[in-house]
Amino acid sequence: MTVKEYIDQWTEALKSLYSREESKAMLATLLDAFCNLPAYTYYSDPHRLLSDESLVNLLRASDDLLLGRPFQYILGKTLFESCIINVREGVLVPRPETAELVRWARTILEQKTESGSEVDGIAPLSVLDVCTGSGAIAISLAKSFPLAEVYGVDISEEALAIAEENAKANNVRVRFSQADILQPSSSNPSFDLFISNPPYVRSSEKRFMRRNVLEYEPHIALFVPDYDPLLFFRALADWGAALLKHGGVLMVEINEVMGEKITTLLCSKGYSAIEVRSDINGKPRMCCAVKRTAHVQ
């Protein structure tokens, strides 16, 4: 089988799942990963024969793709904000929307670093990533702010094991631990930034989701009941109230239809300077709020 035959045949096979452009891009990446052939080989050397040895692994990966297994799980990794993040069943695949939240968080941390007084003089920045999953958020922030104290918590032991692997692979220090966000926190305020990509997809929205997400990615990290779609945001607001320093910032990724309700919730919980931002597609997907300082009534 030639490179062109492989990509053309599998592009046709995948047409019910992906657009032709998506399929070709993924198949070209599989060529690179399993055959050590650059993605542009389809154009530069389309009639190059694939060896029997490399074809076995390539076709196995292609079969997984046809079954709907996420492309990133097949590769075993994904690029997230200049970090290589290992992913497999048990953790969500980091999304571009989450990367936008991280970039916003990075700007806020840079401002806090420059202001100095807002982080207790020379005290290092402290960041808590809740529902950390693969650790992508925590690790990318730790890489950007190597002097910061970065923590990540998740209810899943499997996810935490993957997060630990990723921290080591990216040569950053993040302290991971197991915690249930739905249980009250009794710790003292100590964080400058509290950030989370919690479950926020309503159960009724499952019918709109792609098969590769619905059948493979962990539902515990995705879904909330229709009767209580703000379940995790309410818990996050309470944790933030308990764990953030005065003037500390809470940042969350949100369901695009919940911006107004989340703003109302955070206001009722004593947060100020609440801002909802849209992602690159113009959908409101991020929210930021400040824990009110002691003198604010």
C-alpha positions in Angstrom: 0.0 0.0 0.0 1.3 3.5 -0.9 1.0 6.6 1.2 -1.6 8.0 -1.2 -3.7 4.8 -1.2 -3.6 4.7 2.6 -4.8 8.2 3.1 -7.3 8.2 0.3 -8.9 4.9 1.4 -9.1 5.9 5.1 -10.3 9.4 4.4 -13.3 7.7 2.6 -13.8 5.3 5.5 -13.9 8.0 8.1 -16.3 10.3 6.2 -19.2 9.6 8.6 -17.1 10.7 11.6 -14.9 13.6 10.3 -14.6 16.0 7.5 -12.2 15.2 4.7 -9.8 17.9 6.0 -9.9 16.5 9.6 -9.4 13.0 8.4 -6.4 13.8 6.2 -4.7 15.8 8.9 -5.1 13.0 11.4 -4.1 10.3 9.0 -1.0 12.2 8.0 -0.1 12.6 11.7 -0.5 8.8 12.2 1.9 8.3 9.3 4.4 10.4 11.2 3.8 8.7 14.5 3.8 5.0 13.3 5.8 5.1 10.1 8.2 8.0 10.8 7.1 9.7 7.6 6.5 13.5 7.6 2.9 14.6 7.2 3.7 16.2 3.8 4.7 12.8 2.4 1.2 12.6 0.9 2.1 15.5 -1.4 5.9 15.1 -1.8 6.1 11.3 -2.2 2.5 10.0 -2.6 3.5 6.7 -4.2 6.0 5.7 -1.5 5.3 2.1 -0.3 4.6 1.5 3.3 6.5 -1.4 4.9 4.5 -4.4 6.1 5.9 -3.9 9.6 4.8 -0.2 9.9 1.5 -0.9 8.2 0.4 -3.3 10.9 0.6 -0.6 13.6 -0.7 2.1 11.3 -3.8 0.1 10.4 -4.5 -0.8 14.0 -4.4 2.9 14.9 -6.7 3.6 11.9 -9.2 1.0 13.0 -9.3 2.7 16.5 -10.0 5.9 14.8 -12.9 4.4 12.8 -14.3 3.0 16.0 -14.5 6.5 17.3 -11.6 6.4 19.8 -10.2 9.9 20.3 -7.3 10.7 18.1 -5.3 11.9 21.1 -5.8 8.7 22.9 -4.5 6.8 19.9 -1.3 8.9 19.9 -1.2 8.8 23.7 -0.4 12.5 23.9 -1.4 16.0 22.9 0.2 19.4 22.8 -1.3 21.9 25.2 0.2 25.4 25.7 3.8 24.2 24.8 3.5 21.2 27.1 3.3 17.6 25.9 0.4 16.1 27.9 0.0 12.3 28.0 -3.7 11.3 27.7 -5.6 8.1 27.7 -9.0 6.8 28.9 -9.5 8.2 32.4 -8.8 11.8 31.6 -10.3 14.4 29.3 -8.5 15.5 26.2 -7.5 19.2 26.8 -9.5 21.5 24.6 -8.6 24.8 22.8 -11.1 26.5 25.0 -9.2 25.4 28.1 -6.0 26.8 26.6 -7.7 30.1 26.2 -8.6 30.0 29.9 -5.0 29.3 30.8 -3.8 32.2 28.7 -6.2 34.5 30.5 -5.0 33.1 33.8 -1.4 33.7 32.8 -2.1 37.4 32.2 -3.7 37.7 35.6 -0.7 36.0 37.3 1.7 38.2 35.5 -0.2 41.3 36.8 -0.1 39.9 40.3 3.7 39.3 39.9 4.3 42.8 38.7 2.1 44.4 41.5 4.0 42.6 44.2 1.9 43.9 47.1 -1.1 41.9 45.8 0.7 38.7 46.6 2.0 39.6 50.1 5.3 41.2 49.1 7.8 38.5 48.1 5.6 35.5 48.8 5.4 33.2 45.8 2.2 33.0 43.8 -0.1 30.1 44.9 -2.4 28.4 42.4 -5.0 25.6 42.9 -6.3 23.7 39.9 -9.5 21.8 40.8 -10.7 18.9 38.7 -7.2 18.8 37.4 -7.6 15.6 35.2 -4.5 15.2 33.1 -2.9 18.1 35.0 -2.8 20.2 31.8 -3.8 23.5 33.4 -1.7 23.1 36.5 1.4 22.0 34.5 1.2 24.8 31.9 0.9 27.4 34.7 3.8 25.8 36.6 5.9 25.9 33.5 5.1 29.6 33.0 5.7 30.5 36.7 8.4 28.2 38.0 8.6 30.0 41.3 4.8 29.6 42.0 3.4 27.0 44.3 1.0 25.1 42.1 -1.4 22.4 43.4 -3.9 20.2 41.6 -6.7 18.1 43.0 -9.1 15.6 41.5 -11.5 12.9 42.8 -10.1 10.3 40.4 -7.0 8.3 41.4 -6.5 7.3 37.8 -6.5 10.9 36.6 -4.0 11.9 39.4 -1.6 9.1 38.4 -1.6 10.5 34.8 -1.2 14.1 36.1 1.9 13.0 38.1 3.4 11.4 35.0 2.8 14.6 33.0 4.4 16.8 35.6 7.5 14.7 35.6 7.6 14.6 31.8 7.4 18.4 31.6 9.9 18.8 34.4 7.7 21.0 36.6 6.7 20.7 40.3 3.0 20.4 40.9 1.6 19.0 44.2 -1.3 16.7 43.3 -3.8 15.2 45.8 -7.2 13.6 45.9 -10.2 15.7 46.9 -13.9 15.8 46.3 -15.0 19.3 45.3 -18.5 18.5 46.4 -17.3 18.2 50.0 -16.7 21.4 52.1 -13.2 22.6 52.5 -11.9 23.5 55.9 -8.5 24.9 54.9 -7.4 28.4 55.5 -7.2 31.0 52.7 -3.9 30.7 51.0 -4.3 30.9 47.2 -4.0 33.8 44.7 -5.6 31.9 41.9 -8.3 29.2 42.0 -8.9 27.7 38.5 -11.0 24.9 37.2 -12.5 23.1 34.2 -15.3 21.3 36.0 -18.0 19.1 34.7 -20.6 21.3 33.1 -22.3 19.5 30.2 -25.9 18.8 30.9 -27.1 15.2 30.5 -29.6 16.4 27.9 -26.8 17.6 25.7 -25.3 14.2 25.2 -27.3 13.8 22.0 -25.3 16.6 20.4 -21.9 15.2 21.3 -19.5 13.4 19.0 -19.2 9.6 19.4 -15.5 9.9 20.2 -16.2 12.0 23.2 -19.4 10.3 24.4 -18.1 6.7 24.2 -14.5 7.2 25.4 -13.9 10.2 27.6 -14.8 9.9 31.3 -18.4 11.0 32.0 -17.5 11.9 35.6 -15.4 14.8 34.2 -18.1 15.9 31.7 -21.7 15.7 32.8 -24.0 17.3 35.4 -27.7 16.5 35.9 -30.1 18.7 34.1 -31.9 19.5 37.4 -28.7 21.0 38.9 -26.4 22.3 36.1 -24.6 24.7 38.5 -23.7 21.9 40.9 -19.9 22.2 40.6 -19.9 25.9 40.1 -21.7 26.3 43.4 -19.1 24.1 45.1 -16.2 25.9 43.4 -17.5 29.2 44.6 -17.7 27.9 48.2 -14.2 26.4 47.9 -12.9 29.7 46.5 -14.5 31.7 49.3 -12.7 29.4 51.8 -9.3 29.0 50.1 -8.7 32.3 48.2 -6.8 35.2 49.8 -8.7 38.5 49.9 -8.4 39.8 46.3 -7.7 36.3 45.0 -9.2 35.3 41.7 -11.5 32.5 40.7 -11.5 31.3 37.1 -13.6 28.7 35.5 -14.5 27.2 32.1 -18.2 27.3 31.7 -21.1 26.0 29.6 -21.8 28.6 26.9 -25.5 28.8 27.9 -24.8 29.3 31.6 -22.9 32.7 31.7 -25.7 34.7 33.2 -26.6 32.1 35.8 -23.0 31.7 36.8 -22.6 35.5 37.1 -25.6 35.6 39.4 -24.3 32.7 41.4 -20.9 34.3 42.0 -22.4 37.6 42.9 -24.6 35.9 45.5 -21.5 34.2 46.9 -19.7 37.5 47.5 -17.5 37.8 44.4 -16.9 41.0 42.5 -15.4 42.1 39.2 -17.2 39.2 37.5 -16.3 38.9 33.8 -17.5 36.4 31.2 -15.4 36.1 28.1 -16.0 34.5 24.8 -13.7 32.0 23.1 -12.3 32.3 19.6 -15.6 31.1 18.2 -17.5 33.8 20.0 -19.1 31.6 22.6 -19.1 32.6 26.3 -16.9 29.9 27.8 -14.8 31.5 30.5 -15.5 33.3 33.7 -13.3 35.2 36.1 -14.3 36.7 39.5 -12.5 38.3 42.5 -12.9 37.4 46.1 -14.0 40.7 47.8 -11.5 42.3 50.1 -12.3 42.7 53.8 -13.4 46.3 53.6 -15.9 45.8 50.7 -19.4 45.5 52.0 
